[in-house]
């Protein structure tokens, strides 16, 4: 973890760090809480502030920062309302809506055209980032488009206040308390409060990182020695790439391919019986992993591009049997770490293909 006081340049990129499992930058849903775990209750937001101050102090946040921020926090009820209204937090957890309407909304002509324009405009810088990280430039661009409409929508919530409010609300208290303290550390490093704008759930800047991810994985893309994820699109793109690299991205490997599945395929025999600690519902929709050669032997055929014969991939049929099917590699799993949703990761991959005219 970056220590705030040791940092001379508040926005200097981090040195290379060993890989650890990353929190997803956007953390929209799927945060596990043990059944029956009741958050401690506080009579009101004012009384909760003393806990926030205590947590910040225990993490080494400067007293001046705590004194300048915590007493003046206001409860952001809009952030709480939006967080409660999230899909996945309500309704029947076993119902999965169809993918096709989602795909049409998120991989539309406008996003494809603007993505292709940006891809051309930033091509030299993107190639440098791809060379350094191995992450496909088209996927970096597609995430940028999906998260912020290519920088147009990065969010107007004061994330310090939004995080404190969601922590107080309590359903995912540990997560939001951690991110609130990480946000204070960004202030400690000299990043001004007005910069820390973002989504109601605390994702900020061009890559829409949570504060702890900003601390850990922000990167410099334009070579000026500073990682400015709020003001430099190139730094934002480099940070997205750095996140995927950290999530295990493998060079020269597609995220996945569209395939045709024979009607005779026995889905029972390929089902995944592994258990998953992170967002199990998302992973359980995939088959067990097999090599491309094994998939071929079962009659599964690439529609256009293929994977190498020894490449491991899982089968996903987002609209059930007889719909479009995909074989997905470990790079798809890296996209899931950005936001653990099959619809998200598939539409990122398909937008990336479309940006390249595929
Ligand atoms: Ca920079």
Boltz pocket constraint, residues with backbone or C-beta under 6 A from the ligand:
constraints:
  - pocket:
      binder: B
      contacts: [[A, 219], [A, 220], [A, 221], [A, 222], [A, 223], [A, 224], [A, 225], [A, 226], [A, 227], [A, 228], [A, 232], [A, 235]]
      max_distance: 6.0
